[in-house]
């Protein structure tokens, strides 16, 4: 029984280390934003340094994952990173929300 407990704890430790050491860093997220921007707008003229200059970034490193938000004007784009992969979480357009909240239907 003790032998199986050691195996189980070893596997849990290996998985925890794998999760902790394979989360994407801030540069990986910036590369993903550049890639997504190029796919949406059809050009690859934007670089990481352009992103840092034009908008604000927020990178959070957690124990097993990392999260990233890029804000350009009223638009926030959010990502989460896990196991060396970056997943798109969504975006928020604060200008659109403001316009829709100010419209009055008669």
Buried (B, 14 or more C-beta within 10 A) or exposed (E): EEEEEEEEEEEEEEEEEEBEEBBBEBEBBBBBBBEBBEEEEEEEEBEBEEBEEEBEBEBEBEEEBBBBBBBBEEBBBBBBBBEEEBEEEEEEEEEEEEEEEEEEEE
